[in-house]
Amino acid sequence: MTEKTVLEVEGLKKYYGMGSSFLGKLLGRQEHLRAVDDVDLAVEEGEVLGIIGESGSGKSTLVETILRLEDPTEGSIRFGDDEVTAYSGGDLREMRQRAQIIFQDPYETLNPKQTVFQAISEPLRNFHDLPYEELEEIVAETLHDVGLRPPEQYIHSYPEQLSGGERQRVSIARAVVLEPELLIADEPLSMLDVSLQSGIIRMLNRLQERIGFSMLYVSHNLAVVRLVADRIAVMYRGKIVEQGPAEDVIADPQHPYTRALVSSIPTLSGDRERVLLPPPEDDADVAGCQFAPRCPDATDHCREAVPALEHVDGRDVACYLHHDAEEGKNEANEQIPNAPAVGAE
C-alpha cells in the first residue's frame, strides 16, 4: 500500500442470509444474497473513483460496508495505514471523523427538529470543544462554500423551510465541515431536479479542490459519473466487472455490461447505437458469470465458471470474451517476426 493510498479494499464481501430452500436444507447448503462479492478497489489521495451500476448492483451496500455502517462478512478495509475491518467503539468513531458520507435522500437525512446550524455543527461538537461563536463562524463559512448565501438567511432555518436542492447542500455542508480525507457521495443527485444537478457537481468539484479529499462517487448515471470521476468501477450483482481510467472506460468499454451502460449516454449527433438488454432475472441461480443470462455473447464457459478480474493495459476486466481476445492478440504478436533494423543487411 503506497503512502498516497487513502482507501484500500481487498476481498470484501457482504452476504445476507436468505434462509434455505427445501433442496438447500436437504443438502445442508445455506442460501445468501451476495450484495458485495469479493470486491477489490483502491482510492488514491485527491482521486475521485466513480462506482456505477444499475439499482441492486451492490453500490450502496459496498460504501456502507466500507464506512462500517454494515459489518463485512469477509475481507479487508484499510483506511490510510489503519486496518478498520474489525473496528468498534471509539476506534470506529475516530475513523468516521476522517471519512464522511452524503446520502441519497436529503428529505430523510436531516432531523426535522434541528436547525441548519445544529445539523452542521453537530459533527464539530462531537469531535471538538469549540465555543459557540467559533462554531457559528465555521458553519457560516461552510454554508457559503456550499452555495447557501447569504449564510444568515439559512443558518437558523429548519429543513421544512428549505427546497430539496437546499437540503442536499446542507447535507453536503455537514459532511465536509470536518474536512474529511474521504468523502462518499451515494447517489447525491438522484432526488434532485435535473436543473439543479450541474450546480451540485460544480460545487463538489470546488470543495474537493479546496479541501483535497478523495471521493467515492456512487451513481446509476454514467453520464454524471464521467463529469466527476478520474477512474470508474462498474458493478454488477455485487462484483466489479470493469475498472479503469474514466475516459478509457467510456471511450472503449471492454465488458459487455459496460458497453450497454455507455450506449445509453446521449450524444450530440445521436448516432450511438443503443445496446438493449433483457431485464435481469432476480432469482437466477448462476454458477458462472452473473451477467451471462443477459449477455448476447455468453458461452457455456461463461455460464459455468466465474471470470476473474484481470488487469490488462491499465484496465481491470472480468470477462472471458475479453480475456480470450487479449490472449489471441498476444499469440498473434508472438508469431510476427521482428522487422530488421533500418539499414541492416
C-alpha positions as a Python dict, from the first residue, in 0.01 Angstrom:
ca = {
    (1, 'M'): (0, 0, 0),
    (2, 'T'): (155, 332, -105),
    (3, 'E'): (174, 645, 113),
    (4, 'K'): (-76, 816, -117),
    (5, 'T'): (-343, 547, -92),
    (6, 'V'): (-634, 673, 120),
    (7, 'L'): (-855, 365, 96),
    (8, 'E'): (-777, 5, 3),
    (9, 'V'): (-1035, -273, -3),
    (10, 'E'): (-942, -637, -63),
    (11, 'G'): (-1170, -938, -97),
    (12, 'L'): (-1462, -752, 60),
    (13, 'K'): (-1783, -949, 97),
    (14, 'K'): (-2121, -866, 246),
    (15, 'Y'): (-2368, -1153, 240),
    (16, 'Y'): (-2721, -1158, 378),
    (17, 'G'): (-2879, -1487, 484),
    (18, 'M'): (-3199, -1572, 297),
    (19, 'G'): (-3289, -1898, 467),
    (20, 'S'): (-3270, -2219, 268),
    (21, 'S'): (-3483, -2376, 2),
    (22, 'F'): (-3607, -2732, 57),
    (23, 'L'): (-3325, -2864, -162),
    (24, 'G'): (-3073, -2644, 16),
    (25, 'K'): (-3181, -2776, 355),
    (26, 'L'): (-3165, -3132, 223),
    (27, 'L'): (-2807, -3075, 105),
    (28, 'G'): (-2710, -2871, 411),
    (29, 'R'): (-2649, -2561, 200),
    (30, 'Q'): (-2731, -2207, 318),
    (31, 'E'): (-2854, -1957, 60),
    (32, 'H'): (-2725, -1599, 64),
    (33, 'L'): (-2777, -1271, -109),
    (34, 'R'): (-2428, -1171, -218),
    (35, 'A'): (-2472, -794, -202),
    (36, 'V'): (-2095, -737, -217),
    (37, 'D'): (-1897, -1028, -354),
    (38, 'D'): (-1516, -1029, -336),
    (39, 'V'): (-1451, -663, -423),
    (40, 'D'): (-1102, -512, -457),
    (41, 'L'): (-1052, -138, -503),
    (42, 'A'): (-821, 146, -402),
    (43, 'V'): (-860, 524, -390),
    (44, 'E'): (-556, 746, -410),
    (45, 'E'): (-509, 1083, -241),
    (46, 'G'): (-717, 1350, -417),
    (47, 'E'): (-871, 1097, -657),
    (48, 'V'): (-1238, 1052, -745),
    (49, 'L'): (-1343, 691, -805),
    (50, 'G'): (-1686, 660, -963),
    (51, 'I'): (-1886, 346, -884),
    (52, 'I'): (-2151, 281, -1147),
    (53, 'G'): (-2421, 18, -1185),
    (54, 'E'): (-2794, -43, -1201),
    (55, 'S'): (-3016, -39, -896),
    (56, 'G'): (-2947, -353, -693),
    (57, 'S'): (-2589, -391, -812),
    (58, 'G'): (-2450, -353, -458),
    (59, 'K'): (-2310, 1, -485),
    (60, 'S'): (-2473, 142, -171),
    (61, 'T'): (-2405, -171, 33),
    (62, 'L'): (-2040, -151, -72),
    (63, 'V'): (-1989, 205, 53),
    (64, 'E'): (-2191, 143, 370),
    (65, 'T'): (-1970, -158, 444),
    (66, 'I'): (-1655, 46, 374),
    (67, 'L'): (-1776, 304, 629),
    (68, 'R'): (-1865, 18, 867),
    (69, 'L'): (-2231, 116, 873),
    (70, 'E'): (-2266, -251, 776),
    (71, 'D'): (-2040, -523, 916),
    (72, 'P'): (-1841, -704, 646),
    (73, 'T'): (-1885, -1078, 606),
    (74, 'E'): (-1524, -1115, 497),
    (75, 'G'): (-1234, -912, 361),
    (76, 'S'): (-1007, -622, 445),
    (77, 'I'): (-1073, -246, 465),
    (78, 'R'): (-769, -24, 512),
    (79, 'F'): (-807, 348, 569),
    (80, 'G'): (-468, 512, 543),
    (81, 'D'): (-237, 289, 745),
    (82, 'D'): (-518, 152, 962),
    (83, 'E'): (-696, -180, 920),
    (84, 'V'): (-1052, -83, 1016),
    (85, 'T'): (-1236, -405, 933),
    (86, 'A'): (-1277, -503, 1299),
    (87, 'Y'): (-1304, -151, 1443),
    (88, 'S'): (-1568, -80, 1706),
    (89, 'G'): (-1648, 186, 1965),
    (90, 'G'): (-1401, 472, 1989),
    (91, 'D'): (-1184, 349, 1702),
    (92, 'L'): (-1484, 344, 1469),
    (93, 'R'): (-1590, 689, 1587),
    (94, 'E'): (-1243, 826, 1515),
    (95, 'M'): (-1239, 670, 1169),
    (96, 'R'): (-1569, 836, 1082),
    (97, 'Q'): (-1418, 1174, 1161),
    (98, 'R'): (-1189, 1115, 864),
    (99, 'A'): (-1450, 963, 631),
    (100, 'Q'): (-1794, 1114, 575),
    (101, 'I'): (-2093, 1027, 356),
    (102, 'I'): (-2359, 1220, 165),
    (103, 'F'): (-2674, 1010, 144),
    (104, 'Q'): (-2919, 997, -144),
    (105, 'D'): (-3231, 1141, 17),
    (106, 'P'): (-3199, 1495, 160),
    (107, 'Y'): (-3555, 1469, 294),
    (108, 'E'): (-3471, 1181, 529),
    (109, 'T'): (-3112, 1254, 631),
    (110, 'L'): (-3182, 1582, 812),
    (111, 'N'): (-3350, 1584, 1153),
    (112, 'P'): (-3666, 1797, 1113),
    (113, 'K'): (-3626, 1923, 1471),
    (114, 'Q'): (-3274, 2057, 1413),
    (115, 'T'): (-3192, 2393, 1259),
    (116, 'V'): (-2934, 2416, 983),
    (117, 'F'): (-2683, 2541, 1241),
    (118, 'Q'): (-2749, 2246, 1472),
    (119, 'A'): (-2722, 1992, 1188),
    (120, 'I'): (-2391, 2123, 1052),
    (121, 'S'): (-2232, 2198, 1389),
    (122, 'E'): (-2316, 1853, 1532),
    (123, 'P'): (-2007, 1679, 1383),
    (124, 'L'): (-1789, 1964, 1511),
    (125, 'R'): (-1940, 1936, 1860),
    (126, 'N'): (-1889, 1560, 1856),
    (127, 'F'): (-1515, 1587, 1794),
    (128, 'H'): (-1407, 1935, 1909),
    (129, 'D'): (-1468, 2151, 2215),
    (130, 'L'): (-1533, 2486, 2046),
    (131, 'P'): (-1707, 2799, 2174),
    (132, 'Y'): (-2043, 2887, 2021),
    (133, 'E'): (-1904, 3190, 1836),
    (134, 'E'): (-1641, 2978, 1661),
    (135, 'L'): (-1896, 2711, 1573),
    (136, 'E'): (-2122, 2975, 1422),
    (137, 'E'): (-1835, 3119, 1220),
    (138, 'I'): (-1733, 2777, 1082),
    (139, 'V'): (-2093, 2687, 995),
    (140, 'A'): (-2143, 3021, 819),
    (141, 'E'): (-1824, 2971, 614),
    (142, 'T'): (-1931, 2620, 520),
    (143, 'L'): (-2277, 2739, 413),
    (144, 'H'): (-2107, 2995, 192),
    (145, 'D'): (-1884, 2723, 43),
    (146, 'V'): (-2184, 2504, -50),
    (147, 'G'): (-2364, 2795, -215),
    (148, 'L'): (-2618, 2885, 54),
    (149, 'R'): (-2569, 3260, 54),
    (150, 'P'): (-2601, 3475, 247),
    (151, 'P'): (-2545, 3223, 530),
    (152, 'E'): (-2755, 3420, 778),
    (153, 'Q'): (-3057, 3357, 558),
    (154, 'Y'): (-3026, 2980, 616),
    (155, 'I'): (-2838, 2920, 939),
    (156, 'H'): (-3141, 2921, 1170),
    (157, 'S'): (-3386, 2763, 924),
    (158, 'Y'): (-3547, 2421, 965),
    (159, 'P'): (-3542, 2157, 688),
    (160, 'E'): (-3911, 2208, 611),
    (161, 'Q'): (-3832, 2568, 516),
    (162, 'L'): (-3579, 2459, 251),
    (163, 'S'): (-3612, 2324, -102),
    (164, 'G'): (-3477, 1981, -198),
    (165, 'G'): (-3164, 2132, -351),
    (166, 'E'): (-3102, 2346, -43),
    (167, 'R'): (-3146, 2045, 187),
    (168, 'Q'): (-2890, 1849, -12),
    (169, 'R'): (-2646, 2139, 13),
    (170, 'V'): (-2695, 2136, 391),
    (171, 'S'): (-2626, 1759, 391),
    (172, 'I'): (-2307, 1821, 193),
    (173, 'A'): (-2205, 2101, 432),
    (174, 'R'): (-2249, 1865, 726),
    (175, 'A'): (-2032, 1602, 552),
    (176, 'V'): (-1744, 1839, 466),
    (177, 'V'): (-1739, 2062, 776),
    (178, 'L'): (-1479, 1832, 938),
    (179, 'E'): (-1269, 1845, 618),
    (180, 'P'): (-1253, 1464, 583),
    (181, 'E'): (-985, 1271, 397),
    (182, 'L'): (-1250, 1063, 220),
    (183, 'L'): (-1596, 1175, 109),
    (184, 'I'): (-1850, 918, -8),
    (185, 'A'): (-2132, 1056, -223),
    (186, 'D'): (-2408, 795, -255),
    (187, 'E'): (-2639, 898, -542),
    (188, 'P'): (-2637, 1263, -424),
    (189, 'L'): (-2826, 1390, -731),
    (190, 'S'): (-3091, 1124, -784),
    (191, 'M'): (-3360, 1303, -578),
    (192, 'L'): (-3293, 1643, -736),
    (193, 'D'): (-3434, 1813, -1042),
    (194, 'V'): (-3206, 1794, -1347),
    (195, 'S'): (-3177, 2173, -1346),
    (196, 'L'): (-3005, 2159, -1004),
    (197, 'Q'): (-2764, 1873, -1071),
    (198, 'S'): (-2491, 2059, -1259),
    (199, 'G'): (-2467, 2316, -979),
    (200, 'I'): (-2415, 2042, -719),
    (201, 'I'): (-2146, 1879, -935),
    (202, 'R'): (-1957, 2207, -976),
    (203, 'M'): (-1983, 2272, -604),
    (204, 'L'): (-1843, 1927, -517),
    (205, 'N'): (-1553, 1988, -756),
    (206, 'R'): (-1476, 2322, -586),
    (207, 'L'): (-1493, 2166, -240),
    (208, 'Q'): (-1259, 1886, -342),
    (209, 'E'): (-1012, 2136, -484),
    (210, 'R'): (-1019, 2343, -163),
    (211, 'I'): (-1019, 2062, 95),
    (212, 'G'): (-830, 1798, -102),
    (213, 'F'): (-1040, 1498, -4),
    (214, 'S'): (-1059, 1178, -206),
    (215, 'M'): (-1407, 1075, -314),
    (216, 'L'): (-1613, 767, -389),
    (217, 'Y'): (-1894, 885, -614),
    (218, 'V'): (-2178, 632, -644),
    (219, 'S'): (-2438, 660, -920),
    (220, 'H'): (-2652, 468, -1169),
    (221, 'N'): (-2596, 750, -1420),
    (222, 'L'): (-2277, 711, -1621),
    (223, 'A'): (-2330, 1049, -1789),
    (224, 'V'): (-2296, 1214, -1445),
    (225, 'V'): (-2007, 998, -1325),
    (226, 'R'): (-1796, 1086, -1629),
    (227, 'L'): (-1812, 1453, -1521),
    (228, 'V'): (-1660, 1393, -1177),
    (229, 'A'): (-1456, 1071, -1181),
    (230, 'D'): (-1088, 1011, -1254),
    (231, 'R'): (-1147, 635, -1261),
    (232, 'I'): (-1463, 427, -1292),
    (233, 'A'): (-1551, 90, -1136),
    (234, 'V'): (-1853, -86, -1288),
    (235, 'M'): (-2053, -312, -1054),
    (236, 'Y'): (-2294, -588, -1144),
    (237, 'R'): (-2461, -813, -885),
    (238, 'G'): (-2208, -741, -615),
    (239, 'K'): (-1897, -773, -830),
    (240, 'I'): (-1674, -523, -1007),
    (241, 'V'): (-1675, -629, -1372),
    (242, 'E'): (-1463, -347, -1515),
    (243, 'Q'): (-1239, -78, -1372),
    (244, 'G'): (-1007, 178, -1527),
    (245, 'P'): (-946, 543, -1617),
    (246, 'A'): (-1280, 717, -1674),
    (247, 'E'): (-1213, 831, -2029),
    (248, 'D'): (-1082, 488, -2132),
    (249, 'V'): (-1381, 304, -1986),
    (250, 'I'): (-1626, 534, -2163),
    (251, 'A'): (-1439, 562, -2494),
    (252, 'D'): (-1360, 190, -2522),
    (253, 'P'): (-1566, -25, -2281),
    (254, 'Q'): (-1442, -384, -2265),
    (255, 'H'): (-1711, -564, -2063),
    (256, 'P'): (-2046, -620, -2241),
    (257, 'Y'): (-2234, -474, -1943),
    (258, 'T'): (-2021, -159, -1954),
    (259, 'R'): (-2085, -133, -2328),
    (260, 'A'): (-2459, -140, -2260),
    (261, 'L'): (-2427, 136, -1998),
    (262, 'V'): (-2213, 352, -2226),
    (263, 'S'): (-2458, 307, -2513),
    (264, 'S'): (-2727, 476, -2302),
    (265, 'I'): (-2531, 804, -2279),
    (266, 'P'): (-2685, 1057, -2522),
    (267, 'T'): (-2460, 1207, -2789),
    (268, 'L'): (-2497, 1535, -2978),
    (269, 'S'): (-2502, 1351, -3310),
    (270, 'G'): (-2742, 1084, -3185),
    (271, 'D'): (-2551, 818, -3380),
    (272, 'R'): (-2461, 591, -3086),
    (273, 'E'): (-2629, 253, -3121),
    (274, 'R'): (-2818, 157, -2807),
    (275, 'V'): (-2742, -188, -2665),
    (276, 'L'): (-3069, -331, -2538),
    (277, 'L'): (-3050, -600, -2270),
    (278, 'P'): (-3320, -833, -2140),
    (279, 'P'): (-3432, -748, -1784),
    (280, 'P'): (-3233, -907, -1500),
    (281, 'E'): (-3358, -1232, -1353),
    (282, 'D'): (-3374, -1161, -980),
    (283, 'D'): (-3386, -1524, -876),
    (284, 'A'): (-3143, -1658, -1135),
    (285, 'D'): (-2907, -1917, -989),
    (286, 'V'): (-2594, -1859, -1196),
    (287, 'A'): (-2288, -2074, -1138),
    (288, 'G'): (-2061, -1866, -1361),
    (289, 'C'): (-2063, -1503, -1470),
    (290, 'Q'): (-2362, -1324, -1317),
    (291, 'F'): (-2412, -1128, -1638),
    (292, 'A'): (-2428, -1439, -1857),
    (293, 'P'): (-2813, -1467, -1858),
    (294, 'R'): (-2833, -1116, -2012),
    (295, 'C'): (-2521, -1123, -2228),
    (296, 'P'): (-2584, -1167, -2602),
    (297, 'D'): (-2239, -1324, -2649),
    (298, 'A'): (-2227, -1558, -2348),
    (299, 'T'): (-2077, -1904, -2399),
    (300, 'D'): (-2111, -2223, -2196),
    (301, 'H'): (-1781, -2135, -2029),
    (302, 'C'): (-1930, -1802, -1915),
    (303, 'R'): (-2228, -1981, -1760),
    (304, 'E'): (-2020, -2242, -1579),
    (305, 'A'): (-1726, -2054, -1422),
    (306, 'V'): (-1681, -1711, -1264),
    (307, 'P'): (-1429, -1498, -1459),
    (308, 'A'): (-1150, -1335, -1260),
    (309, 'L'): (-1092, -961, -1269),
    (310, 'E'): (-775, -949, -1481),
    (311, 'H'): (-551, -645, -1531),
    (312, 'V'): (-459, -574, -1894),
    (313, 'D'): (-320, -245, -2030),
    (314, 'G'): (-430, -34, -1735),
    (315, 'R'): (-778, -186, -1724),
    (316, 'D'): (-937, -450, -1499),
    (317, 'V'): (-1198, -664, -1675),
    (318, 'A'): (-1387, -974, -1560),
    (319, 'C'): (-1496, -1130, -1889),
    (320, 'Y'): (-1386, -1450, -2063),
    (321, 'L'): (-1458, -1296, -2404),
    (322, 'H'): (-1218, -1011, -2326),
    (323, 'H'): (-956, -1246, -2179),
    (324, 'D'): (-971, -1476, -2484),
    (325, 'A'): (-940, -1179, -2720),
    (326, 'E'): (-634, -1049, -2534),
    (327, 'E'): (-472, -1394, -2539),
    (328, 'G'): (-537, -1410, -2913),
    (329, 'K'): (-367, -1074, -2964),
    (330, 'N'): (-65, -1184, -2761),
    (331, 'E'): (-32, -1509, -2955),
    (332, 'A'): (-57, -1322, -3286),
    (333, 'N'): (210, -1075, -3177),
    (334, 'E'): (441, -1358, -3075),
    (335, 'Q'): (411, -1509, -3424),
    (336, 'I'): (510, -1185, -3602),
    (337, 'P'): (887, -1186, -3663),
    (338, 'N'): (1082, -878, -3563),
    (339, 'A'): (1138, -643, -3855),
    (340, 'P'): (1504, -588, -3945),
    (341, 'A'): (1654, -259, -3835),
    (342, 'V'): (1672, 16, -4095),
    (343, 'G'): (1994, -23, -4292),
    (344, 'A'): (2055, -377, -4175),
    (345, 'E'): (2187, -621, -4434),
}
